[in-house]
Amino acid sequence: MKIIDVTAIYLRLPEIEARTDSSQDALLVRIDTDAGVTGWGEVDGCPWVVKAIIDAPMSHTIVTGLRNLLIGEDPMDVARLWTKMYEGTLYYGREGAVIQAMAGCDLALWDIKGKALDQPVWKLLGGRYRDKLRVYSSNMFQFTPEDTADRLRAAKDEGFSAAKFGWEPFGKDPATDCAYLDALRKAAGDDFDIMLDVGLIWDATTTIQRAKLFEPYNLAWIEEPVHPDDLNGYRRISENITQRLAAGEEECTLRGFQRLIDEGGIGLAQIDLTRCGLTQAMKIAQYAADKGVLVANHNFTTDLNTAASLTFLAAVPNAYVLEYCVEPSEISRNLAREPFKQKDGFMDVPDAPGLGFEPNYEVIEKFAVSSL
């Protein structure tokens, strides 16, 4: 079996709001083979940058687009192809957008391998530790505390036992922040987990002060309060707060997570499969497990990410919980031919061959900016 094509497909809603909301578009990677087996991956990054990295022709042996590197290869050689992509992009890669583009290809290769062998990918990764994951509802903060609390009530009504809220307009002053968290905790009651995603806007001192102020709200974790490069800040925070400290969605390499764990002292590593890929994610999870750190996914995009995240978290011993984006984007909600559903706060791990995702071509055709 040989790879005959690699296609980067950009999906975008007709109208985009100026918010930190990656549910509004998606970059899909489709890999086709001469055996008729197709694999699907996704990248949560800057779509046009990722598309250029995939589509670029060869400049020389260590400056080459990913499509050119993969055409003609055996898709079953997933680990070797990761190395080939890494070595073929050394002059402009090694971190950031290139690794993210590689991650989308890596997911598609694992999808092909599972389909070709008629096995779910979690079985190829060594088996699963669990057949379902506890899932939390992931939300943007709304522009009033009451509207935000309504989101939590909706999550409870749908059966979720946990919800996360993040980014603007939260974080501007202590009184407003407490008004939001007070409304959320009153709506949630005691037996419901609330996670807080600060959105990279504080320094270490502000975070420590706010975390002390937030203790009565019994937060499950505080996520990314400071800039991802501020490892000293993360270390100071981790040593001075009682809540679990979570981070990692901007990282896409094992080295990046090693720094966050060893230098930053985080207690929960958030791994985005559409930025790391499965090949690297398994190494990251193993390193985290060796350090006594839990892992969760990051996912604010589509059900393709959900499928990859369920596959990954099922296959590692230190998985904590599954993030599921509930923003009402048609791309997020309807990209899968059979959308993933949670029941009583849990989501089943797919048993279908590959990643367990098949696309809804009508949605792809409706929102595609780049053609199939």
C-alpha positions as CSV (number, residue, x, y, z in Angstrom):
1,M,0.0,0.0,0.0
2,K,1.3,3.4,-1.0
3,I,0.3,7.0,-0.3
4,I,-1.0,8.7,-3.5
5,D,-2.2,12.0,-2.2
6,V,-2.1,14.3,0.9
7,T,-4.7,17.1,0.9
8,A,-5.1,20.0,3.4
9,I,-8.8,21.1,3.5
10,Y,-9.6,24.4,5.2
11,L,-13.2,24.8,6.6
12,R,-14.4,28.1,7.9
13,L,-17.8,29.6,9.0
14,P,-19.1,32.4,6.8
15,E,-18.8,34.9,9.7
16,I,-15.9,34.8,12.2
17,E,-16.1,36.6,15.6
18,A,-13.0,38.3,16.9
19,R,-12.8,35.9,19.9
20,T,-10.3,33.3,21.0
21,D,-12.6,30.6,19.6
22,S,-11.1,27.8,17.4
23,S,-14.5,26.2,16.9
24,Q,-15.1,28.6,14.1
25,D,-12.9,26.9,11.5
26,A,-10.9,23.7,11.0
27,L,-7.9,22.4,9.0
28,L,-8.4,18.7,7.9
29,V,-5.8,16.4,6.5
30,R,-6.9,13.7,4.1
31,I,-4.4,11.0,3.1
32,D,-5.4,8.7,0.2
33,T,-3.7,5.4,-0.7
34,D,-3.6,3.2,-3.8
35,A,-5.5,0.5,-1.8
36,G,-8.6,2.8,-1.5
37,V,-8.0,3.3,2.2
38,T,-8.4,7.0,3.3
39,G,-7.2,8.4,6.6
40,W,-8.3,11.7,8.3
41,G,-6.4,14.0,10.6
42,E,-7.0,17.5,11.9
43,V,-4.7,20.5,12.9
44,D,-5.7,23.1,15.3
45,G,-3.4,25.9,14.3
46,C,-3.2,28.7,11.8
47,P,-5.0,27.0,8.9
48,W,-3.3,28.8,6.0
49,V,0.2,28.4,7.5
50,V,-0.5,24.6,8.1
51,K,-1.8,24.2,4.5
52,A,1.4,25.9,3.1
53,I,3.6,23.5,5.2
54,I,1.7,20.5,3.8
55,D,1.5,21.7,0.2
56,A,4.9,23.3,-0.2
57,P,7.2,21.6,-2.9
58,M,10.8,20.6,-2.1
59,S,13.3,23.4,-1.8
60,H,16.1,21.1,-0.7
61,T,16.5,17.9,1.4
62,I,15.7,19.6,4.7
63,V,13.3,22.2,3.4
64,T,10.4,20.1,2.0
65,G,6.6,20.2,2.3
66,L,4.9,17.3,4.0
67,R,2.9,16.1,1.0
68,N,6.1,15.8,-1.0
69,L,7.7,13.8,1.8
70,L,4.8,11.3,2.2
71,I,3.8,10.6,-1.5
72,G,4.9,7.1,-2.4
73,E,5.5,6.0,1.1
74,D,3.9,3.0,3.0
75,P,1.4,4.6,5.4
76,M,1.8,1.7,7.8
77,D,5.3,2.9,8.7
78,V,3.9,5.6,11.0
79,A,6.9,6.0,13.3
80,R,9.4,6.1,10.5
81,L,7.3,8.7,8.6
82,W,7.2,10.9,11.7
83,T,11.0,10.9,11.6
84,K,11.1,11.5,7.9
85,M,8.8,14.5,8.2
86,Y,10.8,15.9,11.1
87,E,14.2,15.5,9.3
88,G,12.7,16.9,6.1
89,T,11.7,20.1,7.7
90,L,14.7,20.8,10.0
91,Y,15.5,24.2,8.6
92,Y,12.1,25.7,9.2
93,G,10.5,23.2,11.7
94,R,11.3,21.4,14.9
95,E,8.6,23.3,16.9
96,G,5.4,25.2,16.4
97,A,3.4,25.1,13.1
98,V,5.5,22.4,11.4
99,I,4.9,19.9,14.3
100,Q,1.2,20.8,14.3
101,A,1.1,20.1,10.5
102,M,2.9,16.8,11.1
103,A,0.4,16.0,13.9
104,G,-2.5,16.1,11.4
105,C,-0.6,13.8,9.0
106,D,0.2,11.5,11.9
107,L,-3.4,11.2,12.9
108,A,-4.4,10.4,9.3
109,L,-1.6,7.7,9.1
110,W,-2.8,6.0,12.3
111,D,-6.4,6.2,10.9
112,I,-5.2,4.4,7.7
113,K,-3.3,1.8,9.7
114,G,-6.3,0.9,11.9
115,K,-8.6,0.7,8.9
116,A,-6.1,-1.4,6.9
117,L,-5.8,-3.9,9.8
118,D,-9.5,-3.7,10.7
119,Q,-8.6,-2.6,14.3
120,P,-9.4,0.4,16.4
121,V,-6.2,2.5,16.9
122,W,-6.3,2.1,20.6
123,K,-5.6,-1.6,20.2
124,L,-2.6,-0.8,18.0
125,L,-1.3,1.5,20.8
126,G,-1.2,-1.5,23.2
127,G,-4.8,-1.8,24.3
128,R,-7.2,0.4,26.4
129,Y,-7.3,1.0,30.1
130,R,-10.9,2.1,30.0
131,D,-13.8,1.8,27.6
132,K,-15.3,5.2,28.4
133,L,-14.1,8.6,29.5
134,R,-15.6,11.1,31.9
135,V,-16.3,14.2,29.8
136,Y,-16.6,17.9,30.6
137,S,-18.5,20.6,28.8
138,S,-16.0,23.2,27.5
139,N,-17.4,26.7,27.1
140,M,-16.4,30.3,26.4
141,F,-17.3,32.7,29.2
142,Q,-20.4,34.7,28.2
143,F,-20.6,38.4,28.7
144,T,-22.6,38.4,32.0
145,P,-22.3,36.1,35.0
146,E,-26.0,35.0,34.6
147,D,-25.6,34.1,30.9
148,T,-22.5,32.1,31.8
149,A,-24.4,30.3,34.6
150,D,-27.1,29.4,32.1
151,R,-24.4,27.6,30.1
152,L,-23.6,25.5,33.2
153,R,-27.3,24.8,33.9
154,A,-27.6,23.5,30.3
155,A,-24.6,21.3,30.8
156,K,-26.2,19.8,33.9
157,D,-29.4,19.3,32.1
158,E,-27.6,17.4,29.4
159,G,-26.0,15.0,31.9
160,F,-22.5,16.5,32.3
161,S,-20.9,16.4,35.7
162,A,-18.2,19.0,35.0
163,A,-17.8,22.1,32.9
164,K,-15.0,24.5,32.0
165,F,-15.2,28.2,31.2
166,G,-12.5,30.3,29.8
167,W,-11.1,33.4,28.3
168,E,-12.6,36.9,27.7
169,P,-14.2,38.7,29.5
170,F,-12.9,36.9,32.6
171,G,-9.8,38.0,34.4
172,K,-10.0,41.8,34.4
173,D,-10.6,42.4,38.1
174,P,-11.2,40.4,41.3
175,A,-14.7,41.5,42.0
176,T,-16.0,40.6,38.5
177,D,-14.1,37.3,38.5
178,C,-15.7,36.4,41.8
179,A,-19.1,37.4,40.5
180,Y,-18.7,34.9,37.6
181,L,-17.5,32.1,39.8
182,D,-20.1,32.7,42.5
183,A,-22.9,32.5,39.8
184,L,-21.3,29.3,38.4
185,R,-21.0,27.6,41.8
186,K,-24.5,28.5,42.8
187,A,-25.8,27.0,39.5
188,A,-23.7,23.9,39.9
189,G,-24.2,23.0,43.5
190,D,-21.6,21.0,45.4
191,D,-21.4,17.8,43.3
192,F,-20.3,19.3,40.0
193,D,-16.7,20.1,38.9
194,I,-15.9,23.6,37.6
195,M,-12.7,24.2,35.7
196,L,-11.3,27.6,35.0
197,D,-9.3,28.6,31.9
198,V,-7.8,32.0,32.6
199,G,-6.4,32.5,29.1
200,L,-2.7,33.5,29.6
201,I,-3.4,37.0,30.9
202,W,-2.0,37.2,34.5
203,D,1.5,37.1,36.0
204,A,2.5,34.7,38.8
205,T,1.7,37.1,41.6
206,T,-1.8,37.9,40.3
207,T,-2.5,34.2,39.8
208,I,-1.5,33.3,43.4
209,Q,-3.6,36.1,44.8
210,R,-6.6,35.1,42.7
211,A,-6.2,31.4,43.5
212,K,-6.4,32.2,47.2
213,L,-9.5,34.3,46.6
214,F,-11.1,31.5,44.5
215,E,-10.6,28.7,47.1
216,P,-14.3,28.9,48.3
217,Y,-15.4,27.9,44.8
218,N,-13.6,24.6,44.9
219,L,-12.2,24.7,41.4
220,A,-11.1,21.4,39.9
221,W,-8.2,23.2,38.3
222,I,-6.8,26.6,37.2
223,E,-5.6,26.5,33.6
224,E,-3.0,28.6,31.8
225,P,-3.0,31.7,33.9
226,V,0.4,32.9,32.6
227,H,2.2,33.0,29.3
228,P,3.3,29.6,28.1
229,D,7.0,30.7,28.1
230,D,6.9,31.8,31.7
231,L,8.1,28.6,33.3
232,N,9.4,30.3,36.4
233,G,5.9,31.8,36.9
234,Y,4.4,28.3,36.6
235,R,6.8,27.0,39.2
236,R,6.0,29.8,41.6
237,I,2.2,29.3,41.1
238,S,2.4,25.5,41.5
239,E,4.3,25.9,44.8
240,N,1.8,28.4,46.2
241,I,-1.8,27.4,45.3
242,T,-4.0,24.6,46.5
243,Q,-5.8,24.0,43.2
244,R,-4.4,21.8,40.5
245,L,-2.4,23.7,37.9
246,A,-3.1,22.7,34.2
247,A,-1.3,23.7,31.0
248,G,0.0,22.5,27.7
249,E,-2.4,23.3,24.8
250,E,0.2,25.6,23.1
251,E,2.9,22.8,23.3
252,C,3.3,20.3,20.5
253,T,6.6,18.5,21.4
254,L,7.8,16.1,24.1
255,R,10.5,18.7,25.0
256,G,7.9,21.4,25.5
257,F,5.9,19.2,28.0
258,Q,9.1,18.1,29.7
259,R,9.8,21.8,30.4
260,L,6.3,22.5,31.7
261,I,6.4,19.4,34.0
262,D,10.0,19.7,35.2
263,E,10.5,23.5,35.3
264,G,6.9,24.6,35.6
265,G,5.7,22.0,38.0
266,I,2.2,21.6,36.4
267,G,-0.1,18.9,37.8
268,L,-2.1,18.3,34.6
269,A,-0.7,18.1,31.1
270,Q,-3.2,19.1,28.5
271,I,-2.3,17.4,25.2
272,D,-4.0,18.4,21.9
273,L,-3.9,15.5,19.5
274,T,-4.3,17.9,16.6
275,R,-1.1,19.7,17.6
276,C,1.0,16.8,18.9
277,G,-0.2,13.7,17.0
278,L,-0.7,10.3,18.5
279,T,2.9,9.2,18.0
280,Q,4.2,12.0,20.2
281,A,1.3,12.1,22.6
282,M,2.0,8.6,23.7
283,K,5.6,9.6,24.6
284,I,4.3,12.7,26.4
285,A,1.8,10.7,28.4
286,Q,4.5,8.2,29.4
287,Y,6.8,11.0,30.6
288,A,4.0,12.6,32.5
289,A,3.1,9.2,34.2
290,D,6.8,8.7,35.2
291,K,6.6,12.1,36.9
292,G,3.3,11.5,38.6
293,V,1.4,14.0,36.4
294,L,-2.1,13.4,35.0
295,V,-3.0,14.0,31.4
296,A,-6.1,15.3,29.6
297,N,-6.8,16.3,26.1
298,H,-7.3,19.7,24.7
299,N,-10.1,20.0,22.2
300,F,-12.0,23.1,21.1
301,T,-12.5,22.1,17.5
302,T,-14.3,19.0,16.0
303,D,-15.3,15.4,16.5
304,L,-12.2,14.3,14.6
305,N,-10.2,15.7,17.5
306,T,-12.7,14.0,19.8
307,A,-12.1,10.6,18.2
308,A,-8.4,11.0,18.4
309,S,-8.6,12.2,22.0
310,L,-10.8,9.3,23.1
311,T,-8.4,6.8,21.4
312,F,-5.4,8.4,23.1
313,L,-6.9,8.7,26.6
314,A,-8.2,5.2,26.5
315,A,-4.7,3.9,25.8
316,V,-2.8,5.6,28.7
317,P,-3.0,4.8,32.4
318,N,-2.8,8.4,33.7
319,A,-5.8,9.9,31.8
320,Y,-8.0,12.2,33.9
321,V,-10.9,13.6,31.9
322,L,-12.0,14.4,28.3
323,E,-12.6,17.9,27.1
324,Y,-15.5,18.3,24.7
325,C,-16.2,21.7,23.0
326,V,-19.9,22.6,23.2
327,E,-19.8,25.9,21.3
328,P,-22.7,25.9,18.7
329,S,-20.5,25.9,15.6
330,E,-21.9,23.8,12.7
331,I,-18.4,22.6,11.9
332,S,-17.8,21.4,15.5
333,R,-21.2,19.9,15.8
334,N,-21.7,18.2,12.5
335,L,-18.4,17.3,10.9
336,A,-18.7,13.6,11.9
337,R,-21.1,11.5,10.0
338,E,-22.1,10.0,13.4
339,P,-21.4,12.7,16.0
340,F,-20.0,11.6,19.4
341,K,-22.5,11.8,22.2
342,Q,-22.0,11.8,26.0
343,K,-24.4,10.0,28.3
344,D,-24.5,10.6,32.0
345,G,-21.3,12.5,31.9
346,F,-19.3,9.8,30.0
347,M,-18.3,9.2,26.4
348,D,-17.7,5.8,24.9
349,V,-14.3,5.0,23.3
350,P,-15.0,4.1,19.6
351,D,-14.5,0.5,18.6
352,A,-14.6,1.1,14.8
353,P,-11.5,0.5,12.8
354,G,-9.1,3.4,12.7
355,L,-9.8,6.5,14.8
356,G,-13.6,5.8,14.7
357,F,-14.3,9.0,12.7
358,E,-16.0,9.2,9.3
359,P,-16.6,12.7,7.8
360,N,-19.9,14.3,6.8
361,Y,-19.0,15.3,3.3
362,E,-21.9,17.7,3.1
363,V,-20.4,19.8,5.9
364,I,-17.0,19.7,4.3
365,E,-18.4,20.8,0.9
366,K,-20.5,23.5,2.6
367,F,-17.6,25.2,4.5
368,A,-14.5,24.3,2.5
369,V,-12.4,27.2,1.6
370,S,-9.9,24.9,-0.1
371,S,-11.4,22.3,-2.4
372,L,-11.5,18.5,-1.9
